[in-house]
Amino acid sequence: MGSEGGAVVIGASVAGLTAATVLAQRFAHVTVIERDSLDGSALPRRGVPQGHHPHVLLAAGQRALEELFPGICDEMIAEGAVPFDPGLDLIFHRFGGAWPRARIGMELISFSRPLLDALLYKRISQLSNVVVRPGTAVSGLAGDANRITGVVLGDGTTVDAGLVVDASGRGGRSGRWLADLGCAVPSTVEVNIGVGYASRFLKREPGGEGEALGYFTLPTAPAKRTGILLPVEGDRWLVSMGGWHGDFPRDEAQMLAFAAELPLPQIHTALREAEPLTEVMSMTFPSSKRRYFEKLTAVPAGYVAAGDAVCSFNPIYGQGMTCATLEALALGRLLDRYGGASPDLTRAYYREVGTILTTPWRFAVGGDFVFPETTGPRPRGISLLNGYSKRVQLAARADPEVRKVFTAIQHLLIPPSALFKPSFVLRVLRASKGAQTQQGAQTQQGPQPQQGPQPQQGMQTRQ
Ligand SMILES: Cc1cc2nc3c(=O)[nH]c(=O)nc-3n(C[C@H](O)[C@H](O)[C@H](O)COP(=O)(O)OP(=O)(O)OC[C@H]3O[C@@H](n4cnc5c(N)ncnc54)[C@H](O)[C@@H]3O)c2cc1C
C-alpha cells in the first residue's frame, strides 16, 4: 500500500466508483458512501436521474475505463451492449446531409447508463478492502483548513479518512462544507445554455435496425434541435431528443412532433412504430458549470473533488464520464508519485484536473456560444475558433485525413494543437473549399457537440 489508513469516497456514481478502484490499490481500506439505496440492478436511480438518457463514452474514456476495470468492455457486450464502428454503423447528419459512411476501425460500445453503473458497482463490491455504504448521506467534512480528516454523516457520526474524494456530483455541497471549516472555496464559472432532453426506451427487434445500428442528427445554428436513436442492451432502443435554449420536447406528444421535424426520418419511424418500454422522461440542464480548484492558492490536504463536482458540461457533448475516468487515473498516478495525501498531492491533482478539463471545456463552452442566447463568460478568441472549427468540419466530410484528426481530438485522444499545424491548416482550407462548393452555402457553425460516434480511420479503442 502506498498510503496509510483509509480513504472515503462520497458518491457511488461513475466518478466515485472509478476513484474507488484506484484508491483500493493504494489504501488499506476504502469506504464509499452513497445517499441512494443501491441494489446492483441496471435501473436508473434517484441520485443519477440522467440514467434515463443516452450516455456515450468517448474513446479516451473507454480506454481509461478498460485500464481501471480490465475486461469491462467485454462484460458490457456480454450483457447485450452493442459494439459499433461509428463511421459505418451510425448515420450522422449535419450540415444538410449525412456524413459519408465508411468503416474506420474505432470500436465504441452503446449501452445504457444504468448498465455501466451496475457493472462498476459489481466490480467495486468484489474488492475485499472496499465497503459501500448505501442509503447514507454525507453532511459535512471533518478537520480544519489545513487538513480534512474525514466526513460527517447525516446522523452526526464521523468516518475518519486519510483522503476524502468528493464525487457527489453537480449538486454536491462541498463549497459549503469547505467554507464551514475555513477553507478557501473555488471560483465557479457558469455558462447558461438552457438544454433539455426527453428520452424513452423502445423495443428493438433483433436485426431490425434497418440501414444502420444508430442514428444521430445535430443542428446547424441557429437551429437548436438534436435527436439520437441508439441500440442498447436488452434488445432496446434508447431514443432521445433535445435542444438548446428551451427548444426541446417535454412529453410524448411533443416528442413525436419534434421527431417528425428531424432530418433523419428513422428516428421518427422508430418512435412511432416500436413498442415503448418506458415512459417519456425529460430533464433540463440549465448551464455548464466549472469550479476552478486549480486556481486556489491554499488547499487542505486530505480532500480532492472529482467528476461533476468539479465540472459538469453540456451533456450533448458526452464528456462527463470520460473526464471523471481520466481524473481517477490521474489520482492513482499522483498518489504513487507523492506517496500519500499530502498538500502537494492535492495541488498536483488539481493542476492535472485543470489540464484534463481544458480541451473539453473549451470545446463545449465555445460550441454553445454559436447561439446568441448563450450567456456567461465567453472564452477569448471564440469567434475565430468557431469559424475555423466550421472549416475543419466541412473539410472532415471531404478529406479522410482531416476527419481522422478531428475525430481523435473529439474523442480526447490527441490534443487540439494538431488542428493548428500549418500543413493541417492548409489541408483544411483546401478540403473545406471543395466541400463548400459541393454542398452549397452552409449556415454558421461552431465546434461540434460530441457525439462519441464520430468516424475515424485506423484507431482501435478496445484493447
Ligand atoms: C442528460 C444527461 C446526459 C449525459 N450524457 C452523457 C454522455 O453521453 N456521456 C458522458 O460522458 N456524460 C454524460 N453526462 C454526464 C454524466 O452523467 C456525468 O458526468 C457522470 O455521471 C459523472 O458524474 P459524477 O459521478 O461526478 O456525479 P453523479 O453521476 O451526479 O453522481 C453523484 C453521486 O453522488 C451521490 N451523492 C450526492 N450527494 C451525496 C451525499 N451528500 N452523500 C452521499 N452521496 C451523495 C449521488 O446520489 C450520486 O450517486 C450526461 C449528463 C446528463 C445530465
The ligand as an ORCA input file, in Angstrom:
! r2SCAN-3c Opt
* xyz 0 1
  C     -28.993     14.172    -19.541
  C     -27.520     13.867    -19.373
  C     -26.859     13.140    -20.344
  C     -25.498     12.892    -20.212
  N     -24.845     12.216    -21.215
  C     -23.536     11.946    -21.083
  C     -22.829     11.236    -22.105
  O     -23.371     10.908    -23.166
  N     -21.525     10.954    -21.882
  C     -20.870     11.354    -20.743
  O     -19.675     11.066    -20.596
  N     -21.505     12.027    -19.781
  C     -22.806     12.340    -19.919
  N     -23.439     13.028    -18.926
  C     -22.672     13.423    -17.727
  C     -22.537     12.246    -16.771
  O     -23.809     11.777    -16.408
  C     -21.709     12.624    -15.530
  O     -20.560     13.313    -15.927
  C     -21.336     11.369    -14.755
  O     -22.465     10.830    -14.129
  C     -20.248     11.550    -13.708
  O     -20.790     12.227    -12.667
  P     -20.362     12.029    -11.134
  O     -20.080     10.636    -10.808
  O     -19.340     13.060    -10.879
  O     -21.707     12.542    -10.425
  P     -23.162     11.939    -10.458
  O     -23.342     10.980    -11.550
  O     -24.077     13.097    -10.372
  O     -23.231     11.124     -9.111
  C     -23.140     11.715     -7.837
  C     -23.413     10.630     -6.795
  O     -23.196     11.153     -5.501
  C     -24.294     10.815     -4.671
  N     -24.359     11.858     -3.636
  C     -24.616     13.170     -3.819
  N     -24.565     13.833     -2.658
  C     -24.262     12.914     -1.703
  C     -24.065     12.999     -0.294
  N     -24.174     14.151      0.361
  N     -23.761     11.859      0.384
  C     -23.654     10.671     -0.281
  N     -23.833     10.552     -1.612
  C     -24.127     11.658     -2.326
  C     -25.482     10.793     -5.619
  O     -26.567     10.050     -5.097
  C     -24.853     10.138     -6.842
  O     -24.861      8.746     -6.756
  C     -24.786     13.339    -19.063
  C     -25.462     14.062    -18.081
  C     -26.798     14.354    -18.245
  C     -27.484     15.191    -17.194
*
